Amino acid sequence: MRSIIFYGRTGKFTFRMLATVLGGQSICILLGALVARALAAADEGGGSGTAYLVVGIGLGVLCIVAAGLMRRPWGVTLGWVVQALTLLSALVVPMMFVVGLFFLALWVTCLVKGAQVDAVMARREAAAGDGEAADRVDG
């Protein structure tokens, strides 16, 4: 499990996969914010519904920002924060716990498998580079 990182740079394939997960997660969070607003409006008359909507939109925007910052070493850390906040949003909309678990599983899978794919691609590029060097020496 050493490919699960909390801070640091990832390979090109990994950060693209992580950004894709965060992009999809932002859509679900934004829809969850609408659900939270509607539930609050139905229960209380709409007093805290606007607050739920604003916080949900903020979390959705944070997802998009984190997706854009995946190339930075702290982008992965920000992604973990988004995962935790998504799970915490279940305090308002209980079904967001299922959504949070789903995206957390995708996040961890992309970290693990993405690192494996990046390692294979690095080995192939190194082998191709060695082959070109051998062609130059022979030729």
mmCIF file of the C-alpha atoms, coordinates in Angstrom:
data_MODEL
# 
_entry.id   MODEL 
# 
loop_
_atom_site.group_PDB 
_atom_site.id 
_atom_site.type_symbol 
_atom_site.label_atom_id 
_atom_site.label_alt_id 
_atom_site.label_comp_id 
_atom_site.label_asym_id 
_atom_site.label_entity_id 
_atom_site.label_seq_id 
_atom_site.pdbx_PDB_ins_code 
_atom_site.Cartn_x 
_atom_site.Cartn_y 
_atom_site.Cartn_z 
_atom_site.occupancy 
_atom_site.B_iso_or_equiv 
_atom_site.pdbx_formal_charge 
_atom_site.auth_seq_id 
_atom_site.auth_comp_id 
_atom_site.auth_asym_id 
_atom_site.auth_atom_id 
_atom_site.pdbx_PDB_model_num 
ATOM 1   C CA . MET A 1 1   ? 0.000   0.000  0.000   1.00 0.00 ? 1   MET A CA 1 
ATOM 2   C CA . ARG A 1 2   ? 2.925   2.345  -0.415  1.00 0.00 ? 2   ARG A CA 1 
ATOM 3   C CA . SER A 1 3   ? 1.288   3.837  -3.508  1.00 0.00 ? 3   SER A CA 1 
ATOM 4   C CA . ILE A 1 4   ? -1.345  5.541  -1.353  1.00 0.00 ? 4   ILE A CA 1 
ATOM 5   C CA . ILE A 1 5   ? 0.141   8.955  -0.760  1.00 0.00 ? 5   ILE A CA 1 
ATOM 6   C CA . PHE A 1 6   ? -1.152  11.964 1.122   1.00 0.00 ? 6   PHE A CA 1 
ATOM 7   C CA . TYR A 1 7   ? 1.362   14.512 -0.165  1.00 0.00 ? 7   TYR A CA 1 
ATOM 8   C CA . GLY A 1 8   ? 3.647   14.601 -3.155  1.00 0.00 ? 8   GLY A CA 1 
ATOM 9   C CA . ARG A 1 9   ? 3.755   14.472 -6.896  1.00 0.00 ? 9   ARG A CA 1 
ATOM 10  C CA . THR A 1 10  ? 2.083   11.743 -8.863  1.00 0.00 ? 10  THR A CA 1 
ATOM 11  C CA . GLY A 1 11  ? 2.677   10.520 -12.367 1.00 0.00 ? 11  GLY A CA 1 
ATOM 12  C CA . LYS A 1 12  ? 0.921   11.955 -15.392 1.00 0.00 ? 12  LYS A CA 1 
ATOM 13  C CA . PHE A 1 13  ? -1.637  9.157  -15.664 1.00 0.00 ? 13  PHE A CA 1 
ATOM 14  C CA . THR A 1 14  ? -2.370  9.212  -11.925 1.00 0.00 ? 14  THR A CA 1 
ATOM 15  C CA . PHE A 1 15  ? -3.019  12.930 -11.651 1.00 0.00 ? 15  PHE A CA 1 
ATOM 16  C CA . ARG A 1 16  ? -5.278  12.805 -14.685 1.00 0.00 ? 16  ARG A CA 1 
ATOM 17  C CA . MET A 1 17  ? -7.317  9.984  -13.152 1.00 0.00 ? 17  MET A CA 1 
ATOM 18  C CA . LEU A 1 18  ? -7.534  11.755 -9.792  1.00 0.00 ? 18  LEU A CA 1 
ATOM 19  C CA . ALA A 1 19  ? -8.662  14.961 -11.494 1.00 0.00 ? 19  ALA A CA 1 
ATOM 20  C CA . THR A 1 20  ? -11.353 12.993 -13.337 1.00 0.00 ? 20  THR A CA 1 
ATOM 21  C CA . VAL A 1 21  ? -12.618 11.541 -10.051 1.00 0.00 ? 21  VAL A CA 1 
ATOM 22  C CA . LEU A 1 22  ? -12.790 15.024 -8.522  1.00 0.00 ? 22  LEU A CA 1 
ATOM 23  C CA . GLY A 1 23  ? -14.598 16.373 -11.573 1.00 0.00 ? 23  GLY A CA 1 
ATOM 24  C CA . GLY A 1 24  ? -17.315 13.743 -11.288 1.00 0.00 ? 24  GLY A CA 1 
ATOM 25  C CA . GLN A 1 25  ? -17.449 14.221 -7.548  1.00 0.00 ? 25  GLN A CA 1 
ATOM 26  C CA . SER A 1 26  ? -18.077 17.941 -7.978  1.00 0.00 ? 26  SER A CA 1 
ATOM 27  C CA . ILE A 1 27  ? -21.222 17.235 -9.987  1.00 0.00 ? 27  ILE A CA 1 
ATOM 28  C CA . CYS A 1 28  ? -22.571 14.897 -7.303  1.00 0.00 ? 28  CYS A CA 1 
ATOM 29  C CA . ILE A 1 29  ? -21.764 17.379 -4.548  1.00 0.00 ? 29  ILE A CA 1 
ATOM 30  C CA . LEU A 1 30  ? -23.495 20.208 -6.378  1.00 0.00 ? 30  LEU A CA 1 
ATOM 31  C CA . LEU A 1 31  ? -26.578 18.046 -6.791  1.00 0.00 ? 31  LEU A CA 1 
ATOM 32  C CA . GLY A 1 32  ? -26.352 17.091 -3.118  1.00 0.00 ? 32  GLY A CA 1 
ATOM 33  C CA . ALA A 1 33  ? -26.299 20.792 -2.223  1.00 0.00 ? 33  ALA A CA 1 
ATOM 34  C CA . LEU A 1 34  ? -29.580 21.239 -4.075  1.00 0.00 ? 34  LEU A CA 1 
ATOM 35  C CA . VAL A 1 35  ? -31.065 18.291 -2.194  1.00 0.00 ? 35  VAL A CA 1 
ATOM 36  C CA . ALA A 1 36  ? -29.897 19.735 1.144   1.00 0.00 ? 36  ALA A CA 1 
ATOM 37  C CA . ARG A 1 37  ? -31.502 23.076 0.314   1.00 0.00 ? 37  ARG A CA 1 
ATOM 38  C CA . ALA A 1 38  ? -34.779 21.434 -0.661  1.00 0.00 ? 38  ALA A CA 1 
ATOM 39  C CA . LEU A 1 39  ? -34.842 19.269 2.472   1.00 0.00 ? 39  LEU A CA 1 
ATOM 40  C CA . ALA A 1 40  ? -34.182 22.274 4.685   1.00 0.00 ? 40  ALA A CA 1 
ATOM 41  C CA . ALA A 1 41  ? -36.880 24.279 2.923   1.00 0.00 ? 41  ALA A CA 1 
ATOM 42  C CA . ALA A 1 42  ? -39.394 21.473 3.398   1.00 0.00 ? 42  ALA A CA 1 
ATOM 43  C CA . ASP A 1 43  ? -38.550 20.962 7.072   1.00 0.00 ? 43  ASP A CA 1 
ATOM 44  C CA . GLU A 1 44  ? -37.942 24.437 8.432   1.00 0.00 ? 44  GLU A CA 1 
ATOM 45  C CA . GLY A 1 45  ? -39.297 26.883 5.931   1.00 0.00 ? 45  GLY A CA 1 
ATOM 46  C CA . GLY A 1 46  ? -35.945 27.604 4.236   1.00 0.00 ? 46  GLY A CA 1 
ATOM 47  C CA . GLY A 1 47  ? -33.899 29.284 6.989   1.00 0.00 ? 47  GLY A CA 1 
ATOM 48  C CA . SER A 1 48  ? -30.756 27.147 6.723   1.00 0.00 ? 48  SER A CA 1 
ATOM 49  C CA . GLY A 1 49  ? -31.419 25.968 3.171   1.00 0.00 ? 49  GLY A CA 1 
ATOM 50  C CA . THR A 1 50  ? -29.477 28.832 1.671   1.00 0.00 ? 50  THR A CA 1 
ATOM 51  C CA . ALA A 1 51  ? -26.522 28.121 3.955   1.00 0.00 ? 51  ALA A CA 1 
ATOM 52  C CA . TYR A 1 52  ? -26.522 24.460 2.901   1.00 0.00 ? 52  TYR A CA 1 
ATOM 53  C CA . LEU A 1 53  ? -26.610 25.508 -0.738  1.00 0.00 ? 53  LEU A CA 1 
ATOM 54  C CA . VAL A 1 54  ? -23.717 27.955 -0.353  1.00 0.00 ? 54  VAL A CA 1 
ATOM 55  C CA . VAL A 1 55  ? -21.561 25.461 1.574   1.00 0.00 ? 55  VAL A CA 1 
ATOM 56  C CA . GLY A 1 56  ? -22.368 22.732 -0.964  1.00 0.00 ? 56  GLY A CA 1 
ATOM 57  C CA . ILE A 1 57  ? -21.479 24.979 -3.880  1.00 0.00 ? 57  ILE A CA 1 
ATOM 58  C CA . GLY A 1 58  ? -18.260 25.881 -2.072  1.00 0.00 ? 58  GLY A CA 1 
ATOM 59  C CA . LEU A 1 59  ? -17.372 22.208 -1.690  1.00 0.00 ? 59  LEU A CA 1 
ATOM 60  C CA . GLY A 1 60  ? -18.211 21.571 -5.346  1.00 0.00 ? 60  GLY A CA 1 
ATOM 61  C CA . VAL A 1 61  ? -15.953 24.438 -6.399  1.00 0.00 ? 61  VAL A CA 1 
ATOM 62  C CA . LEU A 1 62  ? -13.239 23.118 -4.077  1.00 0.00 ? 62  LEU A CA 1 
ATOM 63  C CA . CYS A 1 63  ? -13.458 19.814 -5.976  1.00 0.00 ? 63  CYS A CA 1 
ATOM 64  C CA . ILE A 1 64  ? -12.882 21.603 -9.266  1.00 0.00 ? 64  ILE A CA 1 
ATOM 65  C CA . VAL A 1 65  ? -9.993  23.638 -7.826  1.00 0.00 ? 65  VAL A CA 1 
ATOM 66  C CA . ALA A 1 66  ? -8.422  20.482 -6.382  1.00 0.00 ? 66  ALA A CA 1 
ATOM 67  C CA . ALA A 1 67  ? -8.754  18.772 -9.759  1.00 0.00 ? 67  ALA A CA 1 
ATOM 68  C CA . GLY A 1 68  ? -6.887  21.651 -11.361 1.00 0.00 ? 68  GLY A CA 1 
ATOM 69  C CA . LEU A 1 69  ? -4.147  21.519 -8.729  1.00 0.00 ? 69  LEU A CA 1 
ATOM 70  C CA . MET A 1 70  ? -3.435  17.792 -8.988  1.00 0.00 ? 70  MET A CA 1 
ATOM 71  C CA . ARG A 1 71  ? -0.053  18.470 -10.589 1.00 0.00 ? 71  ARG A CA 1 
ATOM 72  C CA . ARG A 1 72  ? 1.142   20.233 -7.452  1.00 0.00 ? 72  ARG A CA 1 
ATOM 73  C CA . PRO A 1 73  ? 2.535   18.203 -4.534  1.00 0.00 ? 73  PRO A CA 1 
ATOM 74  C CA . TRP A 1 74  ? -0.207  19.461 -2.202  1.00 0.00 ? 74  TRP A CA 1 
ATOM 75  C CA . GLY A 1 75  ? -2.946  18.769 -4.761  1.00 0.00 ? 75  GLY A CA 1 
ATOM 76  C CA . VAL A 1 76  ? -3.252  15.212 -3.489  1.00 0.00 ? 76  VAL A CA 1 
ATOM 77  C CA . THR A 1 77  ? -3.568  16.525 0.069   1.00 0.00 ? 77  THR A CA 1 
ATOM 78  C CA . LEU A 1 78  ? -6.347  18.862 -1.027  1.00 0.00 ? 78  LEU A CA 1 
ATOM 79  C CA . GLY A 1 79  ? -8.032  15.904 -2.722  1.00 0.00 ? 79  GLY A CA 1 
ATOM 80  C CA . TRP A 1 80  ? -7.966  13.960 0.558   1.00 0.00 ? 80  TRP A CA 1 
ATOM 81  C CA . VAL A 1 81  ? -9.528  16.971 2.303   1.00 0.00 ? 81  VAL A CA 1 
ATOM 82  C CA . VAL A 1 82  ? -12.306 16.978 -0.299  1.00 0.00 ? 82  VAL A CA 1 
ATOM 83  C CA . GLN A 1 83  ? -12.896 13.271 0.333   1.00 0.00 ? 83  GLN A CA 1 
ATOM 84  C CA . ALA A 1 84  ? -13.220 13.883 4.082   1.00 0.00 ? 84  ALA A CA 1 
ATOM 85  C CA . LEU A 1 85  ? -15.552 16.853 3.582   1.00 0.00 ? 85  LEU A CA 1 
ATOM 86  C CA . THR A 1 86  ? -17.722 14.811 1.250   1.00 0.00 ? 86  THR A CA 1 
ATOM 87  C CA . LEU A 1 87  ? -18.108 12.169 3.928   1.00 0.00 ? 87  LEU A CA 1 
ATOM 88  C CA . LEU A 1 88  ? -18.911 14.894 6.475   1.00 0.00 ? 88  LEU A CA 1 
ATOM 89  C CA . SER A 1 89  ? -21.661 16.217 4.230   1.00 0.00 ? 89  SER A CA 1 
ATOM 90  C CA . ALA A 1 90  ? -23.614 13.107 5.225   1.00 0.00 ? 90  ALA A CA 1 
ATOM 91  C CA . LEU A 1 91  ? -24.498 14.961 8.417   1.00 0.00 ? 91  LEU A CA 1 
ATOM 92  C CA . VAL A 1 92  ? -26.858 17.085 6.313   1.00 0.00 ? 92  VAL A CA 1 
ATOM 93  C CA . VAL A 1 93  ? -27.889 14.626 3.580   1.00 0.00 ? 93  VAL A CA 1 
ATOM 94  C CA . PRO A 1 94  ? -27.411 11.040 4.823   1.00 0.00 ? 94  PRO A CA 1 
ATOM 95  C CA . MET A 1 95  ? -27.177 9.553  1.311   1.00 0.00 ? 95  MET A CA 1 
ATOM 96  C CA . MET A 1 96  ? -24.049 11.629 0.743   1.00 0.00 ? 96  MET A CA 1 
ATOM 97  C CA . PHE A 1 97  ? -22.286 9.027  2.899   1.00 0.00 ? 97  PHE A CA 1 
ATOM 98  C CA . VAL A 1 98  ? -22.835 6.491  0.117   1.00 0.00 ? 98  VAL A CA 1 
ATOM 99  C CA . VAL A 1 99  ? -21.645 9.029  -2.451  1.00 0.00 ? 99  VAL A CA 1 
ATOM 100 C CA . GLY A 1 100 ? -18.615 9.795  -0.295  1.00 0.00 ? 100 GLY A CA 1 
ATOM 101 C CA . LEU A 1 101 ? -17.714 6.121  0.081   1.00 0.00 ? 101 LEU A CA 1 
ATOM 102 C CA . PHE A 1 102 ? -18.096 5.578  -3.654  1.00 0.00 ? 102 PHE A CA 1 
ATOM 103 C CA . PHE A 1 103 ? -15.778 8.449  -4.548  1.00 0.00 ? 103 PHE A CA 1 
ATOM 104 C CA . LEU A 1 104 ? -13.337 7.528  -1.777  1.00 0.00 ? 104 LEU A CA 1 
ATOM 105 C CA . ALA A 1 105 ? -13.089 4.034  -3.267  1.00 0.00 ? 105 ALA A CA 1 
ATOM 106 C CA . LEU A 1 106 ? -12.504 5.545  -6.718  1.00 0.00 ? 106 LEU A CA 1 
ATOM 107 C CA . TRP A 1 107 ? -9.889  7.905  -5.252  1.00 0.00 ? 107 TRP A CA 1 
ATOM 108 C CA . VAL A 1 108 ? -7.913  5.110  -3.580  1.00 0.00 ? 108 VAL A CA 1 
ATOM 109 C CA . THR A 1 109 ? -8.203  2.867  -6.639  1.00 0.00 ? 109 THR A CA 1 
ATOM 110 C CA . CYS A 1 110 ? -6.869  5.621  -8.890  1.00 0.00 ? 110 CYS A CA 1 
ATOM 111 C CA . LEU A 1 111 ? -3.970  6.264  -6.516  1.00 0.00 ? 111 LEU A CA 1 
ATOM 112 C CA . VAL A 1 112 ? -2.988  2.592  -6.452  1.00 0.00 ? 112 VAL A CA 1 
ATOM 113 C CA . LYS A 1 113 ? -3.620  1.621  -10.067 1.00 0.00 ? 113 LYS A CA 1 
ATOM 114 C CA . GLY A 1 114 ? -2.422  4.963  -11.408 1.00 0.00 ? 114 GLY A CA 1 
ATOM 115 C CA . ALA A 1 115 ? 0.944   4.504  -9.713  1.00 0.00 ? 115 ALA A CA 1 
ATOM 116 C CA . GLN A 1 116 ? 1.202   1.023  -11.232 1.00 0.00 ? 116 GLN A CA 1 
ATOM 117 C CA . VAL A 1 117 ? 0.396   2.324  -14.716 1.00 0.00 ? 117 VAL A CA 1 
ATOM 118 C CA . ASP A 1 118 ? 2.887   5.181  -14.321 1.00 0.00 ? 118 ASP A CA 1 
ATOM 119 C CA . ALA A 1 119 ? 5.585   2.690  -13.301 1.00 0.00 ? 119 ALA A CA 1 
ATOM 120 C CA . VAL A 1 120 ? 4.904   0.499  -16.338 1.00 0.00 ? 120 VAL A CA 1 
ATOM 121 C CA . MET A 1 121 ? 4.972   3.525  -18.645 1.00 0.00 ? 121 MET A CA 1 
ATOM 122 C CA . ALA A 1 122 ? 8.282   4.682  -17.121 1.00 0.00 ? 122 ALA A CA 1 
ATOM 123 C CA . ARG A 1 123 ? 9.816   1.236  -17.690 1.00 0.00 ? 123 ARG A CA 1 
ATOM 124 C CA . ARG A 1 124 ? 8.617   1.222  -21.308 1.00 0.00 ? 124 ARG A CA 1 
ATOM 125 C CA . GLU A 1 125 ? 10.013  4.701  -21.930 1.00 0.00 ? 125 GLU A CA 1 
ATOM 126 C CA . ALA A 1 126 ? 13.327  3.668  -20.373 1.00 0.00 ? 126 ALA A CA 1 
ATOM 127 C CA . ALA A 1 127 ? 13.432  0.526  -22.527 1.00 0.00 ? 127 ALA A CA 1 
ATOM 128 C CA . ALA A 1 128 ? 12.627  2.554  -25.627 1.00 0.00 ? 128 ALA A CA 1 
ATOM 129 C CA . GLY A 1 129 ? 15.355  5.039  -24.682 1.00 0.00 ? 129 GLY A CA 1 
ATOM 130 C CA . ASP A 1 130 ? 17.860  2.196  -24.247 1.00 0.00 ? 130 ASP A CA 1 
ATOM 131 C CA . GLY A 1 131 ? 16.886  0.810  -27.657 1.00 0.00 ? 131 GLY A CA 1 
ATOM 132 C CA . GLU A 1 132 ? 17.467  4.194  -29.303 1.00 0.00 ? 132 GLU A CA 1 
ATOM 133 C CA . ALA A 1 133 ? 20.844  4.508  -27.577 1.00 0.00 ? 133 ALA A CA 1 
ATOM 134 C CA . ALA A 1 134 ? 21.824  1.054  -28.846 1.00 0.00 ? 134 ALA A CA 1 
ATOM 135 C CA . ASP A 1 135 ? 20.766  2.027  -32.387 1.00 0.00 ? 135 ASP A CA 1 
ATOM 136 C CA . ARG A 1 136 ? 22.976  5.132  -32.232 1.00 0.00 ? 136 ARG A CA 1 
ATOM 137 C CA . VAL A 1 137 ? 25.999  3.102  -31.104 1.00 0.00 ? 137 VAL A CA 1 
ATOM 138 C CA . ASP A 1 138 ? 25.454  0.461  -33.800 1.00 0.00 ? 138 ASP A CA 1 
ATOM 139 C CA . GLY A 1 139 ? 24.730  2.969  -36.541 1.00 0.00 ? 139 GLY A CA 1 
# 
